[in-house]
């Protein structure tokens, strides 16, 4: 069980519950990675912040012209380690050609999306801990079992870099991902691995707002007003070179 009992401020129960749900899922086999591999992705996510190769790439005019070896923390394939480190340290300069090359090297679009979702979720929780001045939670012990290999039958190639579930998903097993039958690319982007969208929705509902409330300008959570929430979100997005 995760605890925020030592936090300098009260932590809402829905935040703790959402973090615990991800921690349990992190340890379990996913659709394309085992539990041990998913926890290894988490270790690489944390290692990337201190990787010397990533530091040199971040300082370079182009990260694609800087070679070398990552300071790794796992036995994951090199193509997976590279993907994790690039996402963590230099996401704004990722290119479609890089992903296509990574897929050719064996990553696969499905494994990339699950890796991406794991990185995104862990970074959000680790950042929450650091903002409170707390140590990062110890990673869970992996659970046994094999990945499900589930791929949505409706997934198709559109404008995104990887196949996605159609925007009108009402007649698919993925109808719960966005019940309004329409949503933005920021949600659809990981729908090739539906559980990654479910995790994103779960954490976003606690950290920000439930997806159904985003379009309501009066909706807010906790102590901040909606304008204050958007000011913080906009500033953080700009500092992180967020595409959106």
N, C-alpha and C positions, 0 to 999 in steps of 0.2 A: 504494500500500500504506500502511495506517495503521501508525503506530509509537508504542510506549510506551517507547522506549529511554531517554528522559529522565525517566521516572517515578521518584519518590523511593522507591517500593516495587516489588517484582516484580509483574508483571501476568501472570496465567495465560494460557496459549496459547489456551484455548477462548474466553476473553473477546475476545482480539484477533481470532480467526477469525470470531466472531459479528459483531463490529463491521464487519469488512471485508466480510462477506456483505451486510450492510445497505447499506453504502456503495455497493457495486456495484449493488444493486437500486435505490437512490435515484436513480442516474443514468439508469436505463433506463425506458422507457415501462412504465406499469402497466396496470391494467385500464381506467381512466377518465381518467388524466392522462398527458401526454407526459413524457419525461425532463426537458425544460426546465421544465415546470410543476411537477414534483415537487421539483426543486431550488429553484424559486421558493418553494414551500411551506416548504422548509427555511429559506430566507433570512427569510421572514416570521416563522417560529417564533423565530428569534434576535432579530429586530427588535422583536417584541412586548414583550420584557422592558423596553425603554426607551421604549415608546410613551406619550406624554403623555395621549392619550384613554383608554387602558387604565388608566393610573394614576388618573385622575379617576373612571372607572367603578368601580374597585376600592374607592375611598374612599366612594362614594355608597351611600345606603340601598338603592337599586335601580339596577343598571347599565343598565336599559332606559329610564331617563329622562334619560340623559346623551347628548347628541348631539355631533357633531363629526366630524373626519376622522382616520383612523389615520395614524401616522407609518409609511408603508409602505416596503417594500424591493423591490417587484416590480411587474410590470404585470398581476398576477392580477386577476380581477374583484373588485369591492369586496365582494361577498357572500362570496367565498372568503377575502379578507384579514380580514374581520370574524370569520369562523369560526375561523381560525387564532389570531388575537389573543385571542379570548374563551376558547378552549380552553387556551391557554398561561397566561393571567393570572387567569382567574376561572371555572374549570371547574365549581366546586361550585354556581354559580348559573345554569348553563345550564338552559333550560326547553324542554319539548317544543314549546310554541307558537312559540318562537324558531326552532327547527329547521324546523318546518312553514312558517314564513314565509320562511326561507332557501331552502327547496326551491321554494317558489312563485316566488322571485326567480331561479331557474335553477341552484341548486347541485346538485340531484338527490341522492337518498339514497345512490346508489352513489359519487358523487364526494365526498360528505361523509365516508363511511366510509373511503375511501382517503386523503383528507386527514387524517382523525383518526389513522389508523394511522401515517402518515408523521410527524406531530407527536409522537406517543407514542414512537416509536422514536428520533427525533432527540433529544428531551429526555432520554431515559435515557442516551444516549451522551455528550451534552454535559455532563450532570450528573456522569457518571463522570469526565470530564476535569477539571471544576472541583474535584471532591473530591480529586483528586490534585495540584491546583495547576498543571495543565497548560493550555495554550491549547486552544481547540476546534479540531478538525480542519478544514482547508480543505474546503469543499464540492466535490464532484466535478464534472467537466465533463459536461453532459448528453449522452446518447447519442441518435442519431436514431431515428425510428420512430414508429408510431402506437399508441395504446392498443388492447388486445385487445378491449375491450367485453364481456368475459366476465362473465356473471351466473349464479349457480347456479340451475338449473331448479327446485330444491326450495325455494328461498327463499320465505318466506311471512311475513305480518304476524302477530306474536304480541303479547306484552306490551311488547316493546322499541319504541323510537322508530322503528326502521327494520326492514325485513324481515330475517329470519335463516334460516339453515339449521336444519331440525328437529333436536331433541336426538338422536334416533335417526337418525344419518346413515349407517348401514351400507350402504345401497343407493344411495349417491350418490357422485359423483366427489370429494366432500369428506370421505370416510370417514377420511382421515388427520388431519383437524383435531383430532379427539378420538377416538382408536381405541376407547376404552372404551364408546362409544355413549351416553355421558352426560357432562355437564360443567356448569360454572356459567355464569351470564350474563356474567361477566367475560371468558370466552373466546368465547362465542357472539355477543357484541355486534357484532363486526366481521365475522361470517361472510358477509355479503352480498358482501364482497370477500375471497375465501378467502386470497389471498396475504398479506393484512394479519394474519390469524390465524397463518399460517405464520411470518411475521416475528416476531410477538409470542411465539410458542412458542420460536423459535430464540433470541431474546434473553433470554427468561425462563429458559431452561434454563441459560444461562451466568451471568446476574445473580443468579438465585435457585435454582430447582430445575426439573428436567424435570417436566412436568405429571403424569406417572405416579407421581412420588415425593412429590407434595405431601401426599397423604393419609397418608403414612408418617411418624409423629412422630419416628422415629429418623433420617430422611434429612437430610443436611446437605451443604454444599459448602465447600471451602476451610478456613480457620482457625477460623471461627465454629461454635459448636454450634447445633443447631436452635433452642433457646430464645433464644439470642443473636440469631439471624437474625430470629426473629419479634418480638423486642423492638424491634429497629431498624426493621423493616417497619411495625410498629404505630405507632411514634412518628412516622415520616415520613408515614404515612397520615393520622394525626390532624392534623399540622401543615399538610397539604395539603387538609384538609376532604374526604378521600376518602369517597365514598358507602358503599363496602364496609367 
